[in-house]
Amino acid sequence: MRLDHTTILWQALATATRQKQYWVRATSRRLLEDLATACNCTGKKVLAARRIEVSSTWNRYVRFKLRLKEELSQLGLPAFASAQLLEGKMERGEILTYTYLKNLYGQGVQTTISVDGLEDAIQEHLLWHGTSKEAAEAIVRSDFRIPEDAKHGFRFGSGLYFAEDLSKSLSYAPLERGSDGGKSSQFVLLCRVLCGQMHYTDHMSDGMATAHAKQVWKHAVLANPSSKGPREFIVLSEMQVYPEYLVELAPKGSMEP
């Protein structure tokens, strides 16, 4: 798939940080809400969503993307192994976000999420990251940081954890006061993630998984406990992630903002 127009524009910009955030329209919120439902998160609505644009983070992400494409070319491979191939489940096992969005192609989805810019060959995916509102805002301002000491995130080693299953990501997101004045909002980031070559594990827990991935020059870990899910994608570098949306979710039936 080709790079989208935003890539071309931002590659021409200076590397100085240019940060923009946009509150998205109701139509985009509905698309994000439908995407959330398709990612195994029922009974939730999108109260608010902000599109994030940080040129310095994007330029760094694009540089890593080009690096992966160069590695792929040097290896003489058409593509890095997909999650389906690693799991031996070619008839199923597509990334949930991709399964939903590909069916909407040509129906205005490009105005919200540039699916056309995702590159299958280097295993570039849209994935969720659940966290607190404070942490999400810090990521928006100052980027992701791989923690050296954290309350969660070491089940498969040190790295940045993402999921296709939104209910899994929400397990990391506490209930907080939201934009509607209620106390049952949760916050997630919808991110572009460059998985590249993935080390696969189906262990329930493997604290050395990311270390093993580094030893064999892999870029990420695909963890599918007992081959039953939910799957997690753990990347080894902040350069592999671009946060695109900050999304606030709340139970359906709560007050509108």
MARBA-3410 file (N, C-alpha, C, O; in Angstrom, 1 decimal):
257
0.8,-1.2,0.0,0.0,0.0,0.0,0.9,1.3,0.0,2.0,1.2,0.6 ~ 0.4,2.3,-0.6,1.2,3.5,-0.8,1.1,4.4,0.5,0.2,4.3,1.3 ~ 2.1,5.3,0.7,2.1,6.2,1.7,1.0,7.3,1.5,0.8,7.6,0.3 ~ 0.3,7.8,2.5,-0.7,8.7,2.3,-0.2,10.1,2.1,1.0,10.4,2.3 ~ -1.1,11.1,1.8,-0.6,12.4,1.5,0.0,13.1,2.7,0.9,14.0,2.6
-0.4,12.7,3.9,0.2,13.3,5.1,1.7,12.9,5.2,2.5,13.7,5.6 ~ 2.0,11.7,4.9,3.4,11.2,4.9,4.2,12.1,4.0,5.3,12.6,4.4 ~ 3.7,12.3,2.8,4.5,13.1,1.8,4.7,14.6,2.3,5.8,15.1,2.2 ~ 3.6,15.1,2.9,3.7,16.5,3.4,4.7,16.6,4.5,5.6,17.5,4.5 ~ 4.6,15.7,5.5,5.4,15.8,6.7,6.9,15.4,6.4,7.8,15.9,7.2
7.1,14.6,5.4,8.5,14.3,5.1,9.2,15.6,4.6,10.4,15.7,4.7 ~ 8.5,16.5,4.1,9.0,17.8,3.6,9.2,18.8,4.7,9.8,19.9,4.5 ~ 8.6,18.6,5.9,8.7,19.6,7.0,10.1,19.5,7.7,10.7,18.4,7.6 ~ 10.4,20.5,8.4,11.6,20.5,9.2,11.3,19.5,10.4,10.1,19.3,10.7 ~ 12.3,19.0,11.0,12.1,18.0,12.1,11.7,18.7,13.4,11.3,17.9,14.3
11.6,20.0,13.4,11.1,20.6,14.7,9.7,20.2,14.9,8.9,20.0,14.0 ~ 9.3,20.0,16.2,8.0,19.5,16.6,6.9,20.5,16.2,7.0,21.7,16.5 ~ 5.9,20.1,15.5,4.7,20.8,15.1,3.6,20.0,15.6,3.3,19.0,14.9 ~ 2.9,20.4,16.6,1.9,19.6,17.2,0.5,20.2,17.0,0.3,21.4,17.2 ~ -0.4,19.4,16.5,-1.8,19.8,16.3,-2.7,18.7,16.8,-2.4,17.5,16.7
-3.8,19.2,17.4,-4.8,18.2,17.9,-6.2,18.7,17.4,-6.5,19.9,17.5 ~ -7.0,17.8,16.9,-8.3,18.2,16.4,-9.4,17.4,17.1,-9.3,16.1,17.2 ~ -10.4,18.1,17.6,-11.6,17.4,18.1,-12.4,16.9,16.9,-12.7,17.7,16.0 ~ -12.7,15.6,16.8,-13.2,15.0,15.6,-14.7,15.2,15.5,-15.4,15.4,16.6 ~ -15.3,15.2,14.3,-16.7,15.4,14.1,-17.5,14.1,14.6,-16.9,13.1,14.8
-18.8,14.3,14.7,-19.7,13.2,15.2,-19.6,12.0,14.3,-19.6,10.9,14.7 ~ -19.4,12.2,12.9,-19.4,11.1,12.0,-18.1,10.3,12.3,-18.1,9.0,12.2 ~ -17.0,11.0,12.6,-15.8,10.2,12.9,-15.9,9.5,14.3,-15.4,8.4,14.4 ~ -16.6,10.2,15.2,-16.8,9.5,16.5,-17.6,8.2,16.3,-17.3,7.2,17.0 ~ -18.6,8.3,15.5,-19.4,7.1,15.2,-18.6,6.0,14.6,-18.7,4.8,14.9
-17.7,6.3,13.6,-16.8,5.3,13.0,-15.9,4.7,14.1,-15.7,3.5,14.1 ~ -15.3,5.5,15.0,-14.5,5.0,16.0,-15.3,4.1,17.0,-14.7,3.1,17.5 ~ -16.5,4.5,17.2,-17.4,3.7,18.1,-17.7,2.3,17.5,-17.6,1.3,18.1 ~ -18.0,2.3,16.2,-18.2,1.1,15.5,-16.9,0.2,15.4,-17.0,-1.0,15.5 ~ -15.8,0.9,15.3,-14.5,0.1,15.3,-14.3,-0.5,16.6,-13.9,-1.6,16.7
-14.6,0.3,17.7,-14.5,-0.3,19.1,-15.3,-1.5,19.2,-14.9,-2.5,19.8 ~ -16.6,-1.5,18.8,-17.5,-2.6,18.9,-16.9,-3.8,18.1,-17.0,-4.9,18.6 ~ -16.4,-3.5,16.9,-15.8,-4.6,16.1,-14.6,-5.2,16.7,-14.2,-6.4,16.4 ~ -14.0,-4.5,17.7,-12.8,-5.0,18.4,-13.2,-5.5,19.8,-12.4,-5.4,20.7 ~ -14.3,-6.2,19.8,-14.8,-6.9,21.0,-15.0,-6.0,22.2,-14.7,-6.4,23.4
-15.5,-4.8,22.0,-15.8,-3.9,23.1,-17.3,-3.4,22.9,-17.5,-2.4,22.2 ~ -18.2,-4.1,23.5,-19.6,-3.8,23.3,-20.1,-3.0,24.6,-19.4,-3.0,25.6 ~ -21.2,-2.3,24.4,-21.7,-1.5,25.5,-21.0,-0.2,25.8,-21.2,0.4,26.8 ~ -20.1,0.2,24.9,-19.4,1.4,25.1,-19.7,2.4,24.0,-20.0,2.0,22.8 ~ -19.6,3.7,24.3,-19.8,4.8,23.3,-18.5,5.7,23.4,-17.9,5.8,24.4
-18.3,6.3,22.3,-17.2,7.3,22.2,-17.7,8.6,22.7,-18.5,9.3,21.9 ~ -17.3,9.1,23.8,-17.7,10.4,24.3,-17.0,11.5,23.6,-17.6,12.6,23.2 ~ -15.7,11.3,23.4,-14.9,12.3,22.7,-13.7,11.7,22.1,-13.2,10.6,22.5 ~ -13.1,12.3,21.1,-11.9,11.8,20.4,-11.1,13.0,19.9,-11.7,13.9,19.3 ~ -9.8,12.9,20.0,-8.9,13.9,19.4,-8.0,13.3,18.5,-7.3,12.3,18.8
-7.9,13.8,17.3,-6.8,13.4,16.4,-5.5,14.1,16.7,-5.5,15.3,16.8 ~ -4.4,13.3,16.8,-3.1,13.8,17.2,-2.3,14.0,15.9,-2.2,13.0,15.1 ~ -1.6,15.1,15.8,-0.6,15.3,14.7,0.6,16.0,15.3,0.6,17.1,15.6 ~ 1.7,15.2,15.4,2.9,15.7,15.9,4.0,15.3,14.8,4.4,14.2,14.7 ~ 4.5,16.4,14.1,5.3,16.1,13.0,6.6,15.4,13.3,7.1,14.6,12.6
7.3,15.8,14.4,8.5,15.2,14.8,8.4,13.7,15.1,9.2,12.9,14.7 ~ 7.3,13.3,15.8,7.0,11.9,16.0,6.7,11.2,14.7,7.1,10.0,14.5 ~ 5.9,11.8,13.9,5.6,11.2,12.6,6.8,11.0,11.7,7.0,9.9,11.1 ~ 7.7,12.0,11.6,8.9,11.9,10.8,9.8,10.7,11.3,10.3,10.0,10.5 ~ 9.9,10.6,12.6,10.7,9.5,13.2,10.0,8.2,12.9,10.7,7.2,12.5
8.7,8.1,12.9,8.0,6.9,12.6,8.2,6.5,11.1,8.4,5.3,10.8 ~ 8.1,7.5,10.2,8.3,7.2,8.8,9.8,6.8,8.6,10.0,5.9,7.7 ~ 10.7,7.3,9.3,12.1,6.8,9.1,12.2,5.4,9.5,12.9,4.6,8.8 ~ 11.6,5.0,10.6,11.6,3.5,11.0,10.9,2.7,9.9,11.3,1.6,9.6 ~ 9.8,3.2,9.4,9.1,2.5,8.4,10.0,2.3,7.1,10.0,1.2,6.6
10.7,3.3,6.7,11.6,3.1,5.6,12.7,2.1,5.9,13.2,1.4,5.0 ~ 13.2,2.1,7.1,14.2,1.2,7.6,13.7,-0.3,7.5,14.4,-1.1,7.0 ~ 12.5,-0.5,7.9,11.9,-1.8,7.8,11.8,-2.3,6.3,12.0,-3.4,6.0 ~ 11.4,-1.3,5.4,11.2,-1.7,4.0,12.6,-2.0,3.4,12.7,-2.9,2.6 ~ 13.6,-1.3,3.9,15.0,-1.6,3.4,15.4,-3.0,3.9,16.0,-3.7,3.1
15.2,-3.3,5.1,15.5,-4.6,5.7,14.8,-5.7,4.9,15.4,-6.7,4.5 ~ 13.6,-5.5,4.6,12.8,-6.5,3.8,13.4,-6.7,2.4,13.5,-7.8,2.0 ~ 13.8,-5.6,1.8,14.4,-5.7,0.5,15.7,-6.4,0.5,16.0,-7.3,-0.3 ~ 16.5,-6.2,1.6,17.8,-6.8,1.7,17.7,-8.3,1.9,18.5,-9.1,1.5 ~ 16.6,-8.7,2.6,16.3,-10.1,2.9,15.7,-10.8,1.7,15.7,-12.0,1.6
15.3,-10.0,0.7,14.7,-10.6,-0.5,13.4,-11.2,-0.3,13.0,-12.2,-1.0 ~ 12.6,-10.7,0.7,11.3,-11.2,1.0,10.2,-10.3,0.5,10.4,-9.1,0.5 ~ 9.1,-10.9,0.2,7.9,-10.0,-0.2,7.3,-9.4,1.0,6.7,-8.3,0.8 ~ 7.4,-10.0,2.1,6.7,-9.5,3.3,7.3,-10.2,4.6,7.7,-11.3,4.5 ~ 7.2,-9.5,5.7,7.5,-10.2,7.0,6.3,-11.1,7.3,5.2,-10.8,6.9
6.6,-12.1,8.1,5.5,-13.0,8.5,4.4,-12.3,9.2,4.6,-11.6,10.2 ~ 3.2,-12.6,8.8,2.0,-12.0,9.5,1.6,-12.8,10.7,2.2,-13.9,10.9 ~ 0.7,-12.3,11.5,0.3,-13.0,12.7,-0.4,-14.3,12.3,-0.2,-15.3,13.0 ~ -1.2,-14.3,11.2,-1.8,-15.5,10.7,-0.8,-16.6,10.4,-1.0,-17.7,10.7 ~ 0.3,-16.2,9.7,1.3,-17.1,9.3,2.0,-17.7,10.5,2.3,-18.9,10.6
2.4,-16.8,11.4,3.1,-17.3,12.6,2.3,-18.2,13.5,2.8,-19.1,14.1 ~ 1.0,-18.0,13.5,0.1,-18.9,14.2,-0.4,-20.1,13.4,-1.0,-21.0,14.0 ~ -0.1,-20.1,12.2,-0.6,-21.2,11.3,-2.1,-21.2,11.1,-2.7,-22.3,11.0 ~ -2.7,-20.0,11.1,-4.1,-19.9,10.9,-4.5,-18.9,9.8,-5.0,-17.9,10.0 ~ -4.1,-19.3,8.6,-4.2,-18.5,7.4,-5.7,-18.2,7.1,-6.0,-17.2,6.5
-6.6,-19.1,7.5,-8.0,-19.0,7.1,-8.7,-18.0,8.1,-9.8,-17.6,7.8 ~ -8.0,-17.6,9.1,-8.6,-16.7,10.1,-7.5,-16.0,10.8,-6.3,-16.3,10.6 ~ -7.8,-15.1,11.7,-6.8,-14.5,12.5,-6.3,-13.1,12.0,-5.2,-12.7,12.4 ~ -7.0,-12.5,11.1,-6.7,-11.1,10.7,-6.7,-10.2,11.9,-7.5,-10.4,12.8 ~ -6.0,-9.1,11.8,-6.0,-8.1,12.8,-7.4,-7.5,12.8,-7.9,-7.1,11.8
-8.1,-7.4,14.0,-9.5,-7.0,14.1,-9.7,-5.6,13.5,-10.7,-5.4,12.8 ~ -8.8,-4.7,13.7,-9.0,-3.3,13.2,-9.0,-3.4,11.6,-9.8,-2.7,11.0 ~ -8.1,-4.2,11.1,-8.0,-4.3,9.6,-9.3,-5.0,9.1,-9.8,-4.5,8.0 ~ -9.7,-6.0,9.7,-10.9,-6.8,9.2,-12.1,-5.8,9.1,-12.9,-5.9,8.1 ~ -12.3,-5.0,10.1,-13.4,-4.0,10.1,-13.2,-2.9,9.0,-14.1,-2.7,8.2
-12.1,-2.3,9.1,-11.9,-1.1,8.2,-11.8,-1.4,6.7,-12.2,-0.6,5.9 ~ -11.3,-2.6,6.4,-11.2,-2.9,5.0,-12.5,-3.1,4.3,-12.7,-2.8,3.1 ~ -13.5,-3.5,5.1,-14.9,-3.6,4.6,-15.6,-2.2,4.4,-16.6,-2.2,3.7 ~ -15.0,-1.2,4.9,-15.5,0.1,4.8,-14.8,1.0,3.7,-15.1,2.1,3.5 ~ -13.8,0.4,3.1,-13.0,1.1,2.2,-13.9,1.7,1.1,-14.7,1.0,0.5
-13.7,3.0,0.8,-14.5,3.7,-0.2,-15.7,4.3,0.4,-16.5,4.9,-0.4 ~ -16.0,4.2,1.7,-17.2,4.7,2.3,-16.9,5.9,3.2,-17.6,6.1,4.2 ~ -15.8,6.6,2.9,-15.5,7.8,3.7,-14.6,7.5,4.8,-14.2,8.4,5.6 ~ -14.1,6.3,5.0,-13.3,5.9,6.1,-11.9,6.7,6.0,-11.3,7.0,7.1 ~ -11.5,7.0,4.8,-10.2,7.6,4.6,-10.1,9.0,5.3,-9.0,9.4,5.6
-11.2,9.7,5.4,-11.2,11.0,6.1,-11.0,10.9,7.5,-10.5,11.9,8.2 ~ -11.2,9.7,8.1,-10.9,9.5,9.6,-9.6,8.8,9.8,-8.8,9.2,10.6 ~ -9.5,7.6,9.1,-8.3,6.8,9.2,-7.8,6.4,7.8,-8.5,5.9,7.0 ~ -6.5,6.8,7.6,-6.0,6.5,6.2,-5.5,5.0,6.1,-4.3,4.7,6.3 ~ -6.5,4.1,5.9,-6.2,2.7,5.8,-5.2,2.5,4.6,-4.4,1.6,4.7
-5.3,3.3,3.6,-4.5,3.1,2.4,-3.0,3.3,2.7,-2.2,2.8,2.0 ~ -2.7,4.0,3.8,-1.3,4.2,4.2,-0.7,3.1,5.0,0.5,3.1,5.2 ~ -1.5,2.1,5.4,-1.0,0.9,6.2,-0.3,-0.1,5.2,-0.9,-0.4,4.2 ~ 0.9,-0.5,5.6,1.7,-1.4,4.7,1.7,-2.8,5.3,2.4,-3.0,6.3 ~ 1.0,-3.7,4.7,0.9,-5.1,5.1,2.3,-5.8,5.2,2.6,-6.5,6.1
3.1,-5.5,4.2,4.4,-6.2,4.0,5.3,-6.0,5.2,6.1,-6.9,5.5 ~ 5.2,-4.9,5.9,6.1,-4.7,7.1,5.3,-4.8,8.4,5.7,-4.4,9.4 ~ 4.1,-5.4,8.2,3.2,-5.6,9.4,2.9,-4.3,10.2,3.2,-4.2,11.4 ~ 2.4,-3.4,9.4,2.0,-2.1,10.0,0.5,-2.2,10.4,-0.3,-2.5,9.5 ~ 0.1,-2.0,11.6,-1.3,-2.2,12.1,-1.8,-1.0,12.9,-1.0,-0.3,13.5
-3.1,-0.9,13.0,-3.8,0.0,13.9,-4.1,-0.8,15.1,-4.8,-1.8,15.1 ~ -3.6,-0.4,16.3,-3.8,-1.2,17.5,-4.1,-0.2,18.7,-3.9,1.0,18.6 ~ -4.7,-0.7,19.7,-5.1,0.0,20.9,-4.1,0.0,22.0,-3.4,-1.0,22.2 ~ -4.1,1.1,22.8,-3.2,1.1,24.0,-4.0,1.8,25.1,-4.4,3.0,25.0 ~ -4.4,1.0,26.1,-5.2,1.6,27.2,-4.3,2.1,28.3,-3.3,1.5,28.6
-4.7,3.2,28.9,-3.9,3.7,30.0,-4.8,4.8,30.8,-6.0,4.9,30.4 ~ -4.2,5.5,31.7,-5.0,6.5,32.4,-5.0,7.8,31.5,-4.3,7.9,30.6 ~ -6.0,8.7,31.9,-6.0,9.9,31.1,-4.8,10.7,31.2,-4.3,11.3,30.3 ~ -4.2,10.8,32.5,-3.0,11.5,32.7,-1.8,11.0,31.8,-1.1,11.7,31.2 ~ -1.7,9.6,31.8,-0.6,9.0,31.0,-0.8,9.2,29.5,0.1,9.5,28.8
-2.1,9.1,29.1,-2.4,9.3,27.7,-2.0,10.8,27.3,-1.5,11.0,26.2 ~ -2.4,11.7,28.1,-2.0,13.1,27.8,-0.5,13.3,27.7,0.0,14.1,26.9 ~ 0.2,12.6,28.6,1.7,12.7,28.7,2.3,12.1,27.4,3.2,12.7,26.9 ~ 1.7,11.0,26.9,2.1,10.4,25.7,1.9,11.4,24.5,2.8,11.5,23.6 ~ 0.8,12.0,24.5,0.5,13.0,23.4,1.5,14.1,23.4,1.9,14.6,22.4
1.8,14.6,24.6,2.7,15.7,24.7,4.2,15.3,24.5,5.0,16.0,23.8 ~ 4.6,14.2,25.1,6.0,13.8,25.2,6.4,12.5,24.6,7.5,12.0,24.7 ~ 5.4,11.8,23.9,5.7,10.5,23.3,5.6,9.4,24.2,5.6,9.6,25.5 ~ 5.6,8.2,23.7,5.7,6.9,24.5,7.1,6.8,25.1,8.1,7.3,24.6 ~ 7.1,6.2,26.2,8.4,5.8,26.9,8.3,4.4,27.4,7.4,4.0,28.0
9.3,3.6,27.0,9.3,2.2,27.5,9.7,2.2,29.0,10.8,2.7,29.3 ~ 8.8,1.8,29.8,9.1,1.9,31.3,10.1,0.9,31.8,10.2,-0.2,31.3 ~ 10.9,1.4,32.7,11.9,0.5,33.3,11.3,-0.2,34.6,11.7,-1.3,35.0 ~ 10.2,0.5,35.1,9.5,0.0,36.3,8.1,0.4,36.1,7.8,1.6,36.1 ~ 7.2,-0.6,36.1,5.8,-0.3,35.9,4.9,-1.3,36.6,5.4,-2.4,36.9
3.6,-1.0,36.8,2.7,-1.9,37.5,2.3,-3.0,36.6,1.9,-4.1,37.1 ~ 2.3,-2.8,35.3,1.9,-3.8,34.4,2.8,-3.7,33.2,3.5,-2.7,33.0 ~ 2.7,-4.6,32.3,3.5,-4.5,31.0,4.7,-5.4,31.0,5.4,-5.3,30.0 ~ 5.0,-6.2,32.0,6.1,-7.1,31.9,5.8,-8.6,31.7,6.6,-9.4,31.9 ~ 4.5,-8.9,31.4,4.1,-10.3,31.2,5.0,-10.9,30.1,5.3,-12.1,30.2
5.3,-10.2,29.1,6.1,-10.7,28.0,7.4,-9.9,27.8,8.0,-9.9,26.7 ~ 7.9,-9.3,28.9,9.1,-8.5,28.8,8.9,-7.0,28.7,7.8,-6.6,28.6 ~ 10.0,-6.3,28.6,9.9,-4.8,28.5,9.7,-4.4,27.1,10.3,-4.8,26.2 ~ 8.7,-3.5,27.0,8.3,-3.0,25.7,7.0,-2.2,25.8,6.5,-2.0,26.9 ~ 6.5,-1.8,24.6,5.3,-1.1,24.6,4.2,-2.0,24.1,4.3,-2.7,23.1
3.1,-2.1,24.9,2.1,-3.1,24.7,0.9,-2.6,24.0,0.3,-1.5,24.3 ~ 0.4,-3.3,23.0,-0.8,-3.0,22.2,-1.6,-4.2,22.0,-1.2,-5.3,22.1 ~ -2.9,-3.9,21.7,-3.8,-5.0,21.4,-4.8,-4.6,20.3,-5.1,-3.5,20.1 ~ -5.2,-5.7,19.6,-6.3,-5.5,18.6,-7.7,-5.5,19.3,-8.6,-4.9,18.8 ~ -7.7,-6.3,20.4,-8.9,-6.5,21.2,-9.0,-5.3,22.2,-8.3,-5.2,23.1
-10.0,-4.4,21.9,-10.1,-3.2,22.8,-10.4,-3.6,24.2,-10.0,-2.9,25.1 ~ -11.2,-4.6,24.5,-11.5,-5.0,25.8,-10.2,-5.3,26.6,-10.1,-5.1,27.8 ~ -9.2,-5.9,25.9,-7.9,-6.1,26.5,-7.2,-4.8,26.9,-6.7,-4.7,28.0 ~ -7.2,-3.9,26.0,-6.6,-2.6,26.3,-7.3,-1.9,27.4,-6.6,-1.2,28.2 ~ -8.6,-2.0,27.5,-9.3,-1.3,28.5,-9.1,-1.9,29.9,-9.3,-1.2,30.9
-8.5,-3.1,29.9,-8.2,-3.7,31.2,-7.0,-2.9,31.9,-6.8,-3.1,33.1 ~ -6.3,-2.1,31.1,-5.2,-1.3,31.6,-5.6,0.1,31.9,-4.9,0.9,32.4 ~ -6.9,0.4,31.6,-7.4,1.8,31.7,-8.3,2.0,32.9,-9.4,1.3,32.9 ~ -8.0,2.7,33.9,-8.9,2.9,35.1,-10.1,3.7,34.7,-10.1,4.5,33.8 ~ -11.1,3.5,35.6,-12.3,4.3,35.4,-12.0,5.7,36.0,-11.5,5.8,37.1
-12.4,6.8,35.3,-12.0,8.1,35.7,-13.2,9.1,35.4,-14.1,8.8,34.6 ~ -13.1,10.3,36.0,-14.0,11.3,35.6,-13.8,11.7,34.2,-12.7,12.0,33.7 ~ -15.0,11.8,33.5,-14.9,12.1,32.0,-15.4,13.4,31.7,-15.8,14.2,32.5 ~ -15.5,13.7,30.4,-16.0,14.9,29.8,-17.5,15.1,30.1,-18.0,16.3,29.9 ~ -18.2,14.1,30.4,-19.6,14.2,30.7,-19.9,14.4,32.2,-21.1,14.5,32.6
-18.8,14.5,33.0,-19.0,14.7,34.4,-19.1,13.5,35.2,-19.1,13.5,36.4 ~ -19.3,12.3,34.5,-19.4,11.1,35.2,-18.0,10.5,35.6,-17.0,11.1,35.4 ~ -18.1,9.4,36.3,-16.8,8.8,36.8,-16.6,7.4,36.2,-15.9,6.6,36.8 ~ -17.1,7.2,35.0,-16.9,5.8,34.4,-16.3,5.9,33.0,-16.5,5.0,32.2 ~ -15.5,7.0,32.7,-14.8,7.1,31.4,-13.5,6.3,31.5,-12.8,6.2,32.5
-13.1,5.8,30.3,-11.8,5.2,30.1,-11.1,5.8,28.9,-11.8,6.2,28.0 ~ -9.8,5.8,28.9,-9.1,6.4,27.8,-8.1,5.5,27.1,-7.4,4.7,27.8 ~ -8.1,5.5,25.8,-7.3,4.7,25.0,-6.7,5.5,23.9,-7.2,6.5,23.4 ~ -5.5,5.0,23.4,-4.9,5.6,22.2,-5.0,4.6,21.1,-4.7,3.4,21.2 ~ -5.5,5.1,19.9,-5.5,4.3,18.7,-4.2,4.6,17.9,-4.0,5.8,17.5
-3.4,3.7,17.7,-2.0,3.9,17.2,-1.7,3.2,16.0,-2.2,2.0,15.8 ~ -0.9,3.8,15.2,-0.2,3.0,14.1,1.0,2.3,14.7,1.8,3.0,15.4 ~ 1.2,1.1,14.4,2.3,0.3,15.0,3.0,-0.5,14.0,2.4,-1.2,13.2 ~ 4.3,-0.3,13.9,5.2,-1.1,13.0,5.7,-2.3,13.7,6.6,-2.2,14.5 ~ 5.2,-3.5,13.4,5.6,-4.7,14.0,6.7,-5.4,13.4,7.5,-6.1,14.0
6.9,-5.2,12.1,8.1,-5.8,11.4,8.1,-7.3,11.6,7.1,-8.0,11.4 ~ 9.4,-7.8,11.8,9.5,-9.2,12.1,9.2,-9.5,13.6,9.7,-8.8,14.5 ~ 8.3,-10.4,13.8,7.8,-10.7,15.1,8.2,-12.0,15.7,8.3,-13.1,15.0 ~ 8.6,-12.0,16.9,8.9,-13.3,17.7,7.6,-13.7,18.3,6.9,-13.0,18.9 ~ 7.2,-15.0,18.0,5.9,-15.5,18.5,6.0,-16.3,19.7,6.9,-17.2,19.8
5.1,-16.1,20.7,5.0,-17.0,21.8,3.5,-17.3,22.1,2.7,-16.4,22.0 ~ 3.2,-18.5,22.5,1.9,-18.9,23.0,1.9,-19.2,24.4,0.9,-19.8,24.9 ~ 2.9,-18.9,25.1,3.0,-19.1,26.6,2.0,-18.1,27.3,1.8,-17.0,26.8 ~ 1.6,-18.6,28.4,0.7,-17.7,29.2,1.5,-16.5,29.8,0.9,-15.4,29.9 ~ 2.7,-16.7,30.0,3.6,-15.6,30.5,5.0,-16.0,30.1,5.5,-17.1,30.2
5.8,-15.0,29.6,7.2,-15.2,29.2,7.9,-13.9,29.3,8.0,-13.1,28.4 ~ 8.4,-13.7,30.5,9.1,-12.4,30.8,10.3,-12.1,30.0,10.9,-11.0,30.0 ~ 10.8,-13.2,29.3,12.0,-13.0,28.5,11.7,-12.9,27.0,12.6,-12.9,26.2 ~ 10.5,-12.8,26.7,10.1,-12.8,25.2,10.7,-11.6,24.5,11.3,-11.9,23.4 ~ 10.7,-10.4,25.0,11.2,-9.3,24.3,12.8,-9.4,24.2,13.4,-9.0,23.2
13.4,-9.9,25.3,14.8,-10.1,25.2,15.2,-11.2,24.2,16.2,-11.0,23.5 ~ 14.4,-12.2,24.0,14.7,-13.2,23.0,14.5,-12.6,21.6,15.3,-12.9,20.7 ~ 13.5,-11.8,21.5,13.3,-11.1,20.2,14.5,-10.3,19.8,14.9,-10.3,18.6 ~ 15.0,-9.5,20.7,16.2,-8.7,20.4,17.4,-9.5,20.0,18.1,-9.1,19.1 ~ 17.6,-10.7,20.7,18.7,-11.5,20.4,18.7,-12.0,19.0,19.8,-12.2,18.4
17.5,-12.2,18.4,17.4,-12.7,17.0,17.0,-11.6,16.1,16.5,-11.9,15.0 ~ 17.2,-10.4,16.5,17.0,-9.2,15.6,15.6,-9.1,15.1,15.3,-8.6,14.0 ~ 14.6,-9.4,16.0,13.2,-9.2,15.7,12.8,-7.8,16.2,13.5,-7.2,17.0 ~ 11.7,-7.3,15.7,11.3,-6.0,16.0,10.2,-5.9,17.0,9.9,-4.9,17.6 ~ 9.5,-7.1,17.3,8.4,-7.1,18.1,8.1,-8.5,18.6,8.7,-9.5,18.1
7.2,-8.6,19.6,6.7,-9.9,20.1,5.2,-10.0,19.8,4.5,-9.0,20.1 ~ 4.8,-11.1,19.3,3.3,-11.4,19.1,3.1,-12.5,20.2,3.6,-13.6,20.1 ~ 2.2,-12.1,21.2,1.9,-13.0,22.3,0.4,-13.4,22.2,-0.4,-12.6,22.1 ~ 0.2,-14.7,22.1,-1.1,-15.3,22.1,-1.2,-16.4,23.1,-1.1,-17.6,22.7 ~ -1.6,-16.1,24.3,-1.5,-17.0,25.4,-2.4,-18.3,25.1,-3.6,-18.2,24.9
-1.7,-19.4,25.2,-2.4,-20.7,24.9,-3.1,-20.7,23.5,-4.0,-21.5,23.3 ~ -2.7,-19.9,22.6,-3.3,-19.7,21.3,-4.8,-19.4,21.4,-5.5,-19.7,20.4 ~ -5.2,-18.8,22.5,-6.6,-18.5,22.7,-6.9,-17.0,22.8,-8.1,-16.6,22.7 ~ -5.9,-16.2,22.8,-6.0,-14.8,22.9,-6.4,-14.3,24.3,-6.5,-15.1,25.2 ~ -6.6,-13.0,24.4,-6.4,-12.0,23.4,-5.0,-11.8,23.1,-4.1,-11.8,23.9
-4.7,-11.5,21.8,-3.3,-11.3,21.4,-2.8,-10.0,21.8,-3.5,-9.0,21.8 ~ -1.5,-9.9,22.1,-0.9,-8.7,22.4,0.4,-8.5,21.5,1.0,-9.5,21.1 ~ 0.6,-7.3,21.1,1.8,-6.9,20.2,2.7,-6.0,21.1,2.3,-4.9,21.5 ~ 3.9,-6.5,21.3,4.8,-5.7,22.1,6.0,-5.3,21.2,6.7,-6.1,20.7 ~ 6.1,-4.0,21.1,7.2,-3.5,20.2,8.4,-3.0,21.1,8.2,-2.7,22.3
9.6,-3.0,20.5,10.8,-2.8,21.3,11.3,-1.4,21.3,12.2,-1.1,22.1 ~ 10.7,-0.5,20.5,11.2,0.8,20.4,10.1,1.8,20.2,9.0,1.5,19.6 ~ 10.2,3.0,20.8,9.2,4.0,20.7,9.1,4.5,19.3,8.0,5.0,18.9 ~ 10.1,4.3,18.4,10.1,4.7,17.1,9.1,4.0,16.2,8.7,4.4,15.1 ~ 8.6,2.8,16.8,7.7,2.0,16.0,6.2,2.3,16.2,5.3,1.7,15.7
6.0,3.4,16.9,4.6,3.8,17.3,4.3,5.2,16.9,5.1,6.1,17.1 ~ 3.1,5.4,16.3,2.6,6.8,16.2,1.1,6.8,16.7,0.3,6.2,16.1 ~ 0.9,7.6,17.8,-0.5,7.7,18.3,-1.3,8.6,17.4,-0.9,9.8,17.2 ~ -2.4,8.1,17.0,-3.2,8.9,16.0,-4.5,9.5,16.6,-4.9,10.6,16.3 ~ -5.1,8.8,17.6,-6.3,9.3,18.2,-6.2,9.0,19.7,-5.8,8.0,20.2
-6.7,10.0,20.5,-6.9,9.8,21.9,-8.4,9.7,22.0,-9.2,10.7,21.7 ~ -8.9,8.6,22.5,-10.4,8.3,22.5,-10.9,8.1,24.0,-10.2,7.4,24.8 ~ -12.0,8.8,24.3,-12.6,8.6,25.6,-13.9,7.8,25.4,-14.7,8.1,24.6 ~ -13.9,6.7,26.2,-15.1,5.8,26.1,-15.8,5.7,27.4,-15.2,5.9,28.5 ~ -17.1,5.5,27.3,-17.9,5.4,28.5,-19.1,4.5,28.2,-19.4,4.2,27.1
-19.7,3.9,29.3,-20.8,3.0,29.1,-22.0,3.7,28.3,-22.3,4.8,28.6 ~ -22.6,3.0,27.4,-23.8,3.5,26.7,-24.9,3.7,27.8,-25.0,2.9,28.7 ~ -25.6,4.8,27.6,-26.6,5.2,28.6,-26.2,6.3,29.5,-27.0,6.9,30.2 ~ -24.8,6.5,29.6,-24.4,7.7,30.4,-24.7,9.0,29.7,-25.0,8.9,28.5 ~ -24.6,10.1,30.4,-25.0,11.4,29.8,-24.0,11.8,28.7,-22.8,11.4,28.7
-24.5,12.5,27.7,-23.7,13.1,26.7,-23.0,14.3,27.2,-23.5,14.9,28.1 ~ -21.8,14.6,26.7,-21.1,15.8,27.1,-21.8,17.0,26.7,-21.3,18.1,27.0
END
